[in-house]
Amino acid sequence: MKKVMSSSILILATAALSAQTIQGTSHDFSQYTPSGEICVVCHTPHNANTDVPNSPLWNHQVTSQTFTPYSTTSLDAEVGQPSGVSKLCLSCHDGATAVDNYGGTTTGTWLITGREAIGTDLRNDHPVSFVYDQALAAADGELKDPTSAVTALGGTIQTDLLSEGSTVECTSCHDVHNGYSYNPEFLKITMNGSALCLTCHDK
């Protein structure tokens, strides 16, 4: 009985610690919601928005903006409109869809401004929503093989950074649930020595 009780306490303590990682960050919306909930602006346990396949119980209006994607002659990948989780991120960071448009509400007025408002012109941002696989790495010549290159997180690029379908998305570099005072950009890997960039780029 004592072992069961100790294990239960350890599990609950671990869960409490992981739940606290978003508290106090710019994604802690508790002060802006009537219920004081942190997660409700993005997530709901019931009646989730299914406009984006495989979205994580999404509770927010999905952006309807058309984006100008990143493009250059040196890019071997096909980049189109943001999709998947990147479309979810841009549902606030497009600067046009209100942060308080959640739970079926579409009359919100709180728009992201400043540096965090990426807007719809993505030509000056890292490309997203493209397949990063062995074929792309071989064609490019300056990308690491995502199936074997190890990241600072302990797995491979494919397991640690890519989304379903082996795509690069906003969440390849950013972990929206874990931001700290020393990491306000929610980066998964430090930028010291360009470590995050050099995880995939072979320079």
C-alpha positions, 0 to 999 in steps of 0.5 A, a space after each residue: 500500500 505504501 508503494 502504491 501511495 508513493 507512486 501515486 504522489 510521484 505521478 501527481 507531482 510530475 503531472 503538476 510540474 508539467 502542467 505548470 510549464 505554460 503558467 506565466 508565459 505569453 501563452 498563459 491566457 488565464 488572466 484574459 478568460 472569464 473562467 481563468 482557464 489557461 488552456 481554453 483559448 486554444 483547447 477544449 475537451 468537447 465540441 472541438 473545431 475540426 477544420 484542421 485535421 488531427 488538431 489537438 481538440 482545437 477551440 479557436 477560430 482557424 485563420 481564413 487568411 491567404 498567405 504568401 509563402 517563403 520562396 527562393 531558388 535555393 529551396 528544393 522543397 515545395 512550399 504552399 499554404 500553411 497547413 496542419 499545426 502551423 495553420 493553428 499557430 497562425 490563427 492568432 499570429 496572422 495579426 488578423 484573427 482575434 485571440 479571443 475568437 474561441 469557443 465558437 465566438 468570432 467577434 473578438 477584438 484582441 489582435 496580436 500586434 508588434 513582433 509577434 504578429 507574423 502577418 500573411 507575408 511569410 517571405 521573410 520567415 522560415 518556410 513551413 508545411 513542407 515535407 523534409 525527408 531523406 529525398 529532400 536532404 539528398 537533393 538539397 545537399 545542405 540538409 541533414 538526413 532527418 531519419 538519422 541526424 540526432 537532435 539535442 532532444 535525444 531523438 532524430 530530427 524526424 522523431 523530435 521536430 517533424 510533424 505527421 507526414 514528416 513536415 516542417 511546421 512552426 512546432 518544429 522549432 517552437 514548443 508553445 507549451 514551454 516558455 521561460 524567462 530565458 526562452 520567450 520564443 518557446 524554442 525547443 533547442 537553444 540558439 547559442 552557437 546557432 544550435 537550433 539551425 544547425 540541427 537540420 542545416 549542414 553548414 
